[in-house]
Amino acid sequence: MKRLLALLAVLTLLVPMAACAEGTYARQLPQYQYTLTTLITPETYPEVALTTASTYTRFGSGATDTVQWLHFPGPAGALANRFEYDFAHYLDVDNGIQYGYQLMASASYEEFVNSAEKDEYILLDGSDKTAAYIEPGRNNAYGLIGVTEFGKSAKLQITISLDNLPRNLPEDQKIAALTDAILPEVARVKAAMQVEERDVRYGAGAFVGLKMLDTYDLNYMMQLDFPTFGQEGEEIGMIVTQLYKTKMEGVYYINPGTYLEMEVSLDSYSYPARKLADGEEDCYKVQLENGHEWIVYFANKRSNGTSSYIYIAREVPTPAGVPDYRKDDPYYVTILLDGDNIYWTQEKLVEDIATFDEDLSFLNAADDPYVPAAVEPEPVAEPEPEPAAEPQQQPAEGTWVCASCGAEGNTGKFCPECGAPRPEESAGWTCPNCGAEGNTGKFCPSCGTPKP
């Protein structure tokens, strides 16, 4: 058991870029309006794979050697965003389309189509084991396909959300767009889907690495590797059973009735950190020889000091560039170990923590080649000032303006453009009332008489 526990130091967090570049991995990045999402590379999650067998059914004491899986290719242009054993979610980021696929052990075509608000929204009524309807008010469309291999009432439900469809689009155009989205997808999946038996360890080691990134600041990032470990000469790999946002769940399956479940998260909220703050009796800090501190919480601790349900957590070092207002809200990597028939003593757990803490480190997102640099908005071009109107030039002294054609700058007795004679210079007018001479205005400055 001691050897097994030593081998169960199953999470090493590695920094080298080469390791990231060579293997498939999941990356969490902000994508347009889709935030806090995990985009999974096609190599890591190459197809939709669903089963009705829960984690306990697959790996518990009643586990069998094989499990039935429904599988088919994912939608073109989309990447897996999150998944569980019976559900898969895809995103077409460029076109703003969400796809959901859920395998249900029991569903009714009649109840399904009755969810439509209007009869005209029903596209397929289930008569050929296929149903579909649309919901224009929410830009959603739904399909239902019978999968009798999982039971007489088993169904696969397909959900499509056209997030980029304008809300104020006329209804007839919405109906057309949603119809064009769901009917081809239902036909594609129905033609492509297959049901087959796969080994209960199907998917083991599929994820070479996982990257978790805080999408708010693009600063907090950690990369996890899921190594295999030996058990009686056989290499056992991590089987990832759920991936959602900044949380991953997986299983190391040893034999029927003996398996280790792990849940890993990267978040500012950490359950053991909260328990420590509350003064929980079985929660305390462990300081390793290298100075790193881990929080250990023995949940459901037994009287003999052992437990199969343990949380461990370590605060993530604050990377450079984090705003001051975030520095008082530290992030934690938190790991939950749930080992059915696998028990840890306090001493052995500390030993195992030290084993993988040696390689525990974190990436600054700015240094990671797979995180696109923040796109600086293009500077808004300042409008060029309109050229100031040139001041109207006054005729130079000694020149005259032709009253006939408007030619300016004339100096001779006749206009060079039209030949009109230069106007005689006025010596002013003489007031007919008081006889004042040389008046130039409209009224006589001496008596106020108007100009004649």
NUROPA-178191 format. One record per residue (C-alpha): residue in one letter; x, y, z; chain; residue number from 1. Coordinates in steps of 0.5 Angstrom, whole numbers. Layout:
SITE type xx yy zz mol seq
SITE A X Y Z A NUM
...
This chain:
SITE type xx yy zz mol seq
SITE M 0 0 0 A 1
SITE K 6 5 2 A 2
SITE R 9 4 -5 A 3
SITE L 2 5 -8 A 4
SITE L 1 11 -5 A 5
SITE A 8 14 -7 A 6
SITE L 5 12 -14 A 7
SITE L -1 16 -13 A 8
SITE A 3 23 -13 A 9
SITE V -1 24 -19 A 10
SITE L -1 31 -21 A 11
SITE T 5 34 -23 A 12
SITE L 5 42 -25 A 13
SITE L 10 43 -30 A 14
SITE V 13 49 -33 A 15
SITE P 17 47 -39 A 16
SITE M 14 50 -46 A 17
SITE A 16 44 -50 A 18
SITE A 12 39 -46 A 19
SITE C 6 43 -47 A 20
SITE A 8 44 -55 A 21
SITE E 9 36 -56 A 22
SITE G 2 34 -52 A 23
SITE T -5 35 -53 A 24
SITE Y -8 39 -47 A 25
SITE A -14 43 -46 A 26
SITE R -14 51 -45 A 27
SITE Q -18 56 -42 A 28
SITE L -18 62 -46 A 29
SITE P -23 68 -46 A 30
SITE Q -27 68 -53 A 31
SITE Y -31 74 -55 A 32
SITE Q -37 74 -51 A 33
SITE Y -36 67 -49 A 34
SITE T -32 68 -42 A 35
SITE L -30 63 -37 A 36
SITE T -30 57 -42 A 37
SITE T -25 51 -43 A 38
SITE L -23 50 -50 A 39
SITE I -21 43 -51 A 40
SITE T -16 41 -57 A 41
SITE P -19 36 -62 A 42
SITE E -14 32 -61 A 43
SITE T -15 31 -54 A 44
SITE Y -23 30 -55 A 45
SITE P -24 28 -62 A 46
SITE E -31 26 -62 A 47
SITE V -37 26 -58 A 48
SITE A -37 20 -53 A 49
SITE L -43 19 -48 A 50
SITE T -45 14 -44 A 51
SITE T -51 13 -39 A 52
SITE A -46 9 -34 A 53
SITE S -44 14 -28 A 54
SITE T -37 14 -25 A 55
SITE Y -39 10 -20 A 56
SITE T -43 5 -24 A 57
SITE R -36 5 -29 A 58
SITE F -31 4 -23 A 59
SITE G -35 2 -17 A 60
SITE S -35 -5 -14 A 61
SITE G -40 -7 -20 A 62
SITE A -36 -5 -25 A 63
SITE T -35 -9 -32 A 64
SITE D -30 -10 -37 A 65
SITE T -33 -6 -42 A 66
SITE V -38 0 -42 A 67
SITE Q -43 2 -48 A 68
SITE W -41 9 -51 A 69
SITE L -45 13 -56 A 70
SITE H -40 17 -61 A 71
SITE F -40 21 -67 A 72
SITE P -36 27 -70 A 73
SITE G -37 34 -67 A 74
SITE P -40 39 -71 A 75
SITE A -36 43 -76 A 76
SITE G -32 49 -74 A 77
SITE A -33 48 -66 A 78
SITE L -29 46 -61 A 79
SITE A -31 42 -54 A 80
SITE N -32 46 -49 A 81
SITE R -34 42 -43 A 82
SITE F -36 35 -42 A 83
SITE E -39 29 -37 A 84
SITE Y -40 22 -38 A 85
SITE D -47 23 -41 A 86
SITE F -46 31 -44 A 87
SITE A -42 34 -48 A 88
SITE H -42 42 -50 A 89
SITE Y -39 45 -56 A 90
SITE L -37 52 -58 A 91
SITE D -37 55 -65 A 92
SITE V -33 61 -63 A 93
SITE D -33 65 -69 A 94
SITE N -40 64 -71 A 95
SITE G -43 65 -64 A 96
SITE I -46 58 -64 A 97
SITE Q -47 53 -58 A 98
SITE Y -48 46 -59 A 99
SITE G -51 41 -53 A 100
SITE Y -51 33 -53 A 101
SITE Q -54 30 -48 A 102
SITE L -56 22 -47 A 103
SITE M -62 21 -43 A 104
SITE A -64 14 -41 A 105
SITE S -71 16 -41 A 106
SITE A -75 21 -45 A 107
SITE S -82 22 -49 A 108
SITE Y -83 25 -56 A 109
SITE E -89 27 -54 A 110
SITE E -87 31 -48 A 111
SITE F -81 33 -52 A 112
SITE V -85 37 -58 A 113
SITE N -91 39 -53 A 114
SITE S -85 44 -50 A 115
SITE A -86 48 -57 A 116
SITE E -90 54 -56 A 117
SITE K -94 54 -62 A 118
SITE D -95 48 -67 A 119
SITE E -92 51 -73 A 120
SITE Y -85 51 -69 A 121
SITE I -85 43 -69 A 122
SITE L -81 41 -75 A 123
SITE L -81 33 -73 A 124
SITE D -86 30 -69 A 125
SITE G -82 24 -67 A 126
SITE S -86 19 -72 A 127
SITE D -79 16 -75 A 128
SITE K -76 16 -68 A 129
SITE T -74 23 -69 A 130
SITE A -77 30 -67 A 131
SITE A -75 37 -67 A 132
SITE Y -78 44 -65 A 133
SITE I -75 51 -65 A 134
SITE E -76 57 -60 A 135
SITE P -75 63 -64 A 136
SITE G -76 68 -57 A 137
SITE R -69 65 -55 A 138
SITE N -66 63 -61 A 139
SITE N -66 56 -59 A 140
SITE A -67 50 -63 A 141
SITE Y -68 42 -60 A 142
SITE G -67 35 -63 A 143
SITE L -69 28 -60 A 144
SITE I -66 22 -63 A 145
SITE G -68 15 -61 A 146
SITE V -62 11 -58 A 147
SITE T -65 4 -57 A 148
SITE E -59 1 -55 A 149
SITE F -59 4 -48 A 150
SITE G -66 2 -47 A 151
SITE K -73 3 -50 A 152
SITE S -74 10 -48 A 153
SITE A -67 12 -49 A 154
SITE K -66 19 -53 A 155
SITE L -60 23 -55 A 156
SITE Q -62 31 -54 A 157
SITE I -59 36 -59 A 158
SITE T -59 43 -57 A 159
SITE I -57 49 -61 A 160
SITE S -57 56 -59 A 161
SITE L -55 62 -65 A 162
SITE D -52 67 -60 A 163
SITE N -51 72 -66 A 164
SITE L -58 72 -68 A 165
SITE P -61 79 -67 A 166
SITE R -66 79 -62 A 167
SITE N -70 84 -66 A 168
SITE L -70 80 -73 A 169
SITE P -77 79 -76 A 170
SITE E -80 72 -73 A 171
SITE D -80 69 -80 A 172
SITE Q -73 70 -81 A 173
SITE K -71 67 -74 A 174
SITE I -75 61 -76 A 175
SITE A -72 60 -82 A 176
SITE A -65 61 -79 A 177
SITE L -66 56 -73 A 178
SITE T -69 51 -78 A 179
SITE D -63 51 -82 A 180
SITE A -59 50 -76 A 181
SITE I -63 44 -73 A 182
SITE L -65 40 -78 A 183
SITE P -58 38 -82 A 184
SITE E -55 37 -75 A 185
SITE V -60 32 -73 A 186
SITE A -60 29 -80 A 187
SITE R -52 29 -79 A 188
SITE V -52 26 -72 A 189
SITE K -57 21 -74 A 190
SITE A -53 18 -80 A 191
SITE A -46 18 -76 A 192
SITE M -48 16 -69 A 193
SITE Q -45 9 -67 A 194
SITE V -46 5 -61 A 195
SITE E -40 0 -59 A 196
SITE E -37 -3 -53 A 197
SITE R -31 0 -50 A 198
SITE D -26 -2 -45 A 199
SITE V -28 1 -38 A 200
SITE R -21 5 -38 A 201
SITE Y -23 8 -45 A 202
SITE G -20 15 -45 A 203
SITE A -14 14 -40 A 204
SITE G -9 18 -41 A 205
SITE A -12 22 -47 A 206
SITE F -11 29 -43 A 207
SITE V -3 30 -43 A 208
SITE G -4 36 -40 A 209
SITE L -9 41 -38 A 210
SITE K -8 49 -37 A 211
SITE M -13 53 -33 A 212
SITE L -13 60 -33 A 213
SITE D -16 66 -30 A 214
SITE T -20 69 -35 A 215
SITE Y -21 76 -32 A 216
SITE D -14 78 -32 A 217
SITE L -10 73 -36 A 218
SITE N -5 72 -31 A 219
SITE Y -6 66 -27 A 220
SITE M -5 60 -30 A 221
SITE M -2 53 -28 A 222
SITE Q -1 47 -33 A 223
SITE L -2 40 -30 A 224
SITE D 0 33 -33 A 225
SITE F -3 27 -31 A 226
SITE P 2 21 -31 A 227
SITE T 1 14 -31 A 228
SITE F 3 10 -25 A 229
SITE G 5 2 -25 A 230
SITE Q 1 -3 -22 A 231
SITE E 3 -10 -22 A 232
SITE G 7 -8 -29 A 233
SITE E 1 -5 -32 A 234
SITE E 1 3 -33 A 235
SITE I -5 6 -31 A 236
SITE G -7 13 -34 A 237
SITE M -12 18 -31 A 238
SITE I -19 18 -34 A 239
SITE V -22 25 -34 A 240
SITE T -29 24 -33 A 241
SITE Q -31 32 -33 A 242
SITE L -28 38 -35 A 243
SITE Y -32 45 -34 A 244
SITE K -29 52 -33 A 245
SITE T -23 52 -28 A 246
SITE K -25 45 -25 A 247
SITE M -23 38 -27 A 248
SITE E -25 31 -25 A 249
SITE G -22 24 -26 A 250
SITE V -21 17 -24 A 251
SITE Y -15 13 -23 A 252
SITE Y -18 6 -24 A 253
SITE I -14 0 -20 A 254
SITE N -19 -6 -20 A 255
SITE P -27 -6 -19 A 256
SITE G -28 -3 -12 A 257
SITE T -21 0 -12 A 258
SITE Y -20 7 -15 A 259
SITE L -18 14 -14 A 260
SITE E -22 20 -16 A 261
SITE M -19 27 -16 A 262
SITE E -22 34 -17 A 263
SITE V -17 39 -19 A 264
SITE S -19 47 -19 A 265
SITE L -16 53 -19 A 266
SITE D -20 59 -16 A 267
SITE S -20 64 -11 A 268
SITE Y -25 60 -7 A 269
SITE S -22 54 -4 A 270
SITE Y -26 49 1 A 271
SITE P -20 47 5 A 272
SITE A -18 55 6 A 273
SITE R -24 56 8 A 274
SITE K -24 51 13 A 275
SITE L -18 53 16 A 276
SITE A -20 60 17 A 277
SITE D -26 57 21 A 278
SITE G -22 54 25 A 279
SITE E -24 47 23 A 280
SITE E -21 41 28 A 281
SITE D -18 37 22 A 282
SITE C -15 42 18 A 283
SITE Y -8 45 19 A 284
SITE K -2 47 15 A 285
SITE V 4 43 13 A 286
SITE Q 10 46 12 A 287
SITE L 15 43 7 A 288
SITE E 22 43 7 A 289
SITE N 23 47 1 A 290
SITE G 18 52 5 A 291
SITE H 12 51 1 A 292
SITE E 6 51 6 A 293
SITE W 0 46 4 A 294
SITE I -7 46 7 A 295
SITE V -9 39 9 A 296
SITE Y -17 38 11 A 297
SITE F -18 31 13 A 298
SITE A -26 30 12 A 299
SITE N -29 25 15 A 300
SITE K -23 23 19 A 301
SITE R -23 16 22 A 302
SITE S -21 15 30 A 303
SITE N -15 11 27 A 304
SITE G -13 18 24 A 305
SITE T -14 15 17 A 306
SITE S -18 18 12 A 307
SITE S -20 16 4 A 308
SITE Y -23 23 3 A 309
SITE I -18 29 3 A 310
SITE Y -17 36 1 A 311
SITE I -10 39 0 A 312
SITE A -9 46 -3 A 313
SITE R -3 51 -4 A 314
SITE E -4 58 -5 A 315
SITE V -2 60 -12 A 316
SITE P 4 65 -12 A 317
SITE T 2 72 -15 A 318
SITE P 4 73 -22 A 319
SITE A 7 80 -24 A 320
SITE G 2 85 -27 A 321
SITE V -4 83 -22 A 322
SITE P -8 89 -21 A 323
SITE D -7 91 -13 A 324
SITE Y -14 90 -12 A 325
SITE R -13 83 -14 A 326
SITE K -7 82 -9 A 327
SITE D -12 81 -3 A 328
SITE D -16 75 -6 A 329
SITE P -11 70 -7 A 330
SITE Y -12 64 -12 A 331
SITE Y -11 57 -10 A 332
SITE V -10 50 -13 A 333
SITE T -14 45 -9 A 334
SITE I -14 38 -10 A 335
SITE L -19 33 -7 A 336
SITE L -17 26 -6 A 337
SITE D -23 21 -6 A 338
SITE G -20 14 -5 A 339
SITE D -25 8 -5 A 340
SITE N -21 3 -1 A 341
SITE I -15 7 -1 A 342
SITE Y -13 10 6 A 343
SITE W -8 16 8 A 344
SITE T -5 17 14 A 345
SITE Q -3 24 16 A 346
SITE E 5 22 16 A 347
SITE K 4 19 9 A 348
SITE L 0 24 6 A 349
SITE V 5 29 8 A 350
SITE E 10 25 4 A 351
SITE D 6 25 -2 A 352
SITE I 5 32 -2 A 353
SITE A 12 33 -2 A 354
SITE T 13 29 -8 A 355
SITE F 9 33 -13 A 356
SITE D 11 39 -10 A 357
SITE E 18 39 -12 A 358
SITE D 15 40 -19 A 359
SITE L 9 45 -17 A 360
SITE S 10 51 -21 A 361
SITE F 6 56 -25 A 362
SITE L 6 60 -31 A 363
SITE N 5 67 -32 A 364
SITE A 0 67 -38 A 365
SITE A 4 73 -41 A 366
SITE D 10 68 -42 A 367
SITE D 6 62 -45 A 368
SITE P 6 62 -53 A 369
SITE Y -1 59 -53 A 370
SITE V -4 65 -50 A 371
SITE P -5 70 -55 A 372
SITE A -2 77 -53 A 373
SITE A -8 82 -51 A 374
SITE V -10 86 -57 A 375
SITE E -9 93 -56 A 376
SITE P -15 97 -59 A 377
SITE E -12 101 -65 A 378
SITE P -12 108 -64 A 379
SITE V -18 112 -66 A 380
SITE A -15 117 -72 A 381
SITE E -16 124 -70 A 382
SITE P -20 128 -75 A 383
SITE E -16 132 -79 A 384
SITE P -17 139 -77 A 385
SITE E -21 143 -83 A 386
SITE P -16 148 -86 A 387
SITE A -17 155 -84 A 388
SITE A -21 159 -89 A 389
SITE E -16 164 -92 A 390
SITE P -17 171 -90 A 391
SITE Q -20 175 -96 A 392
SITE Q -15 179 -99 A 393
SITE Q -16 186 -99 A 394
SITE P -14 190 -106 A 395
SITE A -7 192 -105 A 396
SITE E -7 200 -104 A 397
SITE G -7 203 -111 A 398
SITE T -11 198 -114 A 399
SITE W -18 197 -116 A 400
SITE V -24 192 -117 A 401
SITE C -27 191 -124 A 402
SITE A -35 193 -123 A 403
SITE S -36 189 -129 A 404
SITE C -33 182 -129 A 405
SITE G -30 182 -121 A 406
SITE A -23 182 -123 A 407
SITE E -18 184 -118 A 408
SITE G -12 188 -117 A 409
SITE N -13 192 -123 A 410
SITE T -8 198 -124 A 411
SITE G -9 201 -130 A 412
SITE K -15 205 -133 A 413
SITE F -18 199 -136 A 414
SITE C -20 192 -134 A 415
SITE P -15 187 -137 A 416
SITE E -20 182 -137 A 417
SITE C -27 186 -140 A 418
SITE G -24 193 -142 A 419
SITE A -29 196 -137 A 420
SITE P -26 203 -135 A 421
SITE R -23 204 -128 A 422
SITE P -29 208 -124 A 423
SITE E -28 215 -122 A 424
SITE E -26 216 -115 A 425
SITE S -31 219 -111 A 426
SITE A -29 225 -107 A 427
SITE G -36 224 -103 A 428
SITE W -42 228 -103 A 429
SITE T -45 234 -101 A 430
SITE C -51 235 -96 A 431
SITE P -57 239 -100 A 432
SITE N -59 241 -93 A 433
SITE C -53 244 -90 A 434
SITE G -48 244 -95 A 435
SITE A -43 240 -92 A 436
SITE E -38 237 -97 A 437
SITE G -34 230 -97 A 438
SITE N -39 226 -94 A 439
SITE T -38 219 -95 A 440
SITE G -43 215 -90 A 441
SITE K -51 215 -91 A 442
SITE F -52 221 -87 A 443
SITE C -49 228 -86 A 444
SITE P -45 228 -80 A 445
SITE S -47 235 -79 A 446
SITE C -54 235 -80 A 447
SITE G -57 228 -80 A 448
SITE T -60 229 -87 A 449
SITE P -60 222 -91 A 450
SITE K -55 221 -97 A 451
SITE P -59 224 -104 A 452
